[in-house]
Amino acid sequence: MISISKLLCGGDAEGDGLRYDAAGESSKPQIREDKQDRPVVVWNLTKQCNLHCSHCYAGAEEAAAPGELSTAEGKGLLEDLAAFDVPVVLFSGGEPLVRDDLEELVAYAADLGIRPVLSTNGTLLTEERVTALRDAGLAYAGVSVDGMPAHNDEMRGKEGAFEDALRGIRTCLDAGLKTGLRYTITSENAEDLEAVVDLLHEEGVDRFCFYHLDYGGRGAEIADVDLTPPKKREAVRTLCDLTREYHDRGDEIETLLVGNYADAAYLVEYARAELSDAAADRIYQYLERNGGDPTAERVADVDYQGNVHPTQFWQSYSLGNVRDRSFGDIWSDETNPLVAALREREQHLTGRCASCRYQTICRGGSRLRALAANDDPFAPDPQCYLTSAERTGDGAVDASTPAD
């Protein structure tokens, strides 16, 4: 994740230590004081979901799939994660609220010292469940809203999903549970970006996660509705402008970019054009500490059957299964040639990524999109929207210039 609000506006957040090794600069309690050396783990604890989203990376279905980790196996996994010093576990799905042991697993994670957070479509967040999750120790709920009612409901495959998610958000806020809004942008809902940001502000939500489409699960089937690189650049600029406008008014919303590390380079260019050279240099230093695309390094995924993946989006490739070996043993095993190459990807990147001056803070962007577009995990990310002048540093650069 890349924090626009911190980098452009000086805002602080609970993840500053974990993400930028900048805990000392924040007034907020930190998830970790030091930058992470263990991955945040997404656990897709079920493949079952009450919706059918067009961009679902997990390919979730209405019926439960066989082979889900049991409650006891899930607790064993959480013990493994704690022993490996994993800082955060994100309970996801499918829809994690379809499991009636979710509260028990959240409490177990919290007792083990792992920060438990939730990714949900929000439609099942009743007052009873929210209260139980809060009391179990849930630290945060991220609710997906992919546009205003018509676009959201179309993407999520159910009329009324928007209103149900909004009701869930309000229930979380009423219970005092920290809540954020997650939005995946495509050409079908891009026009709603500003309205969604305004909506979260009106509802009292102060955290907004802007997701780029990654090409996993059903997301691979709708790659043709992804934004073009110039449109993607325009959307990121809009979010940068909106964040600054809100902060200038004293509304310190936290805005984060997820899934395209061309964004890191763009923020440096934006800051140089809109703020100052000193601000751009400072932002570059933060992003260098952040480390670029986290695949197979700072993020991991465990699916509902216990298979471990390089990210939650890349579920077509398994590194091993926690029923056979501990998570720590699987994650530390670099005899897997893909894992080893991903962790030293600078030596393997090709094309424009190989010579890009922003390689240190981007590291090639999404390796899954590169694989989907080029059948090569080390080819350029097709959704890089930087100009050739930005990549090389040659010639004058304007952050409003469209990608070439």
Buried (B, 14 or more C-beta within 10 A) or exposed (E): BBBBBBBBBEBBBBBBBBBBBBBEEBEEEBBBEEBBEBBBBBBBBBBBBBBBBBBBBBBBEEEBBEEBBEBEEBBBBBBBBBEBEBBBBBBBBBBBBBBEBBBBBBBBBBEBEBBBBBBBBBBBBEEEBBBBBBEBBBBBBBBBBBBBBEBBBBBBBBEEBBEBBBBBBBBBBEBEBBBBBBBBBBBBBBEBBEEBBEBBBEBEBBBBBBBBBBBBBBBBEBBEBBBEBEBBBBBBBBBBBBBBEBBEEEEBBBBBBBBBBBBBBBBBBBBBBBBEEEBBEBBBEBBEEBBBBBBBBBBBBBBBBBBBBBBBBBBEBBBBBBEEBBBBEBBEBEEBEBBBBBEEBEEBBBBBBBEBBBBBBBBBBBBBBBBBBBEEBBBBBBBBBBBEBBBEEEEEBEBEBEBE
